[in-house]
């Protein structure tokens, strides 16, 4: 799976040009390349489309590990049923 920074580098695409292509700022693309900020699934889909799926949506979903809800939340949810 290709990361966005690798894709841009391999294809000689500047962050600013790619940002314009997907409709965000260069700063957003910079943060996405460094994985310092999460991105929306909508933006992940636009990035995937703009890269011909070379950088798939899963690139962004795999960096986050689901966290289980605390027991107090589970109790509240169970009681609501």
C-alpha positions in Angstrom: 0.0 0.0 0.0 1.5 3.3 -1.1 1.6 6.2 1.4 0.7 9.7 0.1 4.2 11.1 0.6 5.7 8.3 -1.4 3.2 8.6 -4.2 3.8 12.4 -4.5 7.6 11.9 -4.5 7.5 9.0 -7.0 5.3 11.0 -9.4 7.1 14.3 -9.0 3.9 16.1 -7.7 4.2 19.1 -5.4 2.0 19.1 -2.3 0.5 22.4 -3.4 -0.5 21.0 -6.8 -2.0 17.9 -5.3 -3.8 20.0 -2.7 -5.4 22.1 -5.5 -6.4 18.9 -7.2 -8.3 17.5 -4.2 -9.6 20.9 -2.9 -7.7 21.4 0.3 -4.7 23.5 1.4 -1.1 22.5 1.0 -0.9 22.4 4.8 -3.6 19.7 5.0 -1.6 17.6 2.5 1.6 18.2 4.4 0.0 17.0 7.6 -1.5 14.0 5.8 1.9 13.1 4.4 3.4 13.2 7.9 0.4 11.5 9.5 0.3 14.2 12.1 -3.4 14.8 11.7 -6.3 12.5 10.9 -8.2 13.2 7.7 -11.9 12.8 6.9 -13.1 9.8 5.0 -14.4 12.2 2.4 -10.9 13.5 1.9 -9.5 10.0 2.0 -11.8 9.1 -0.9 -10.8 12.2 -2.9 -7.1 11.3 -2.4 -7.8 7.7 -3.5 -9.6 8.9 -6.6 -6.9 11.5 -7.4 -4.2 8.8 -7.2 -6.0 6.2 -9.2 -6.5 4.2 -6.0 -2.7 4.0 -5.5 -3.3 5.5 -2.1 -6.5 3.7 -1.0 -8.9 4.9 1.6 -7.6 2.0 3.8 -4.3 3.9 4.1 -6.0 6.3 6.5 -8.3 3.8 8.4 -5.4 1.4 9.3 -3.5 4.1 11.2 -6.2 4.2 13.8 -6.8 1.3 16.2 -10.3 1.0 17.5 -10.6 1.5 21.2 -13.2 -0.4 23.3 -15.7 1.6 25.2 -15.2 1.8 28.9 -17.2 -0.6 31.0 -19.4 2.3 32.2 -20.4 3.1 28.6 -21.1 -0.6 27.9 -23.4 -0.7 31.0 -25.3 2.4 29.9 -25.8 1.0 26.4 -26.9 -2.4 27.6 -29.4 -0.7 30.0 -30.9 1.3 27.1 -31.9 -1.8 25.2 
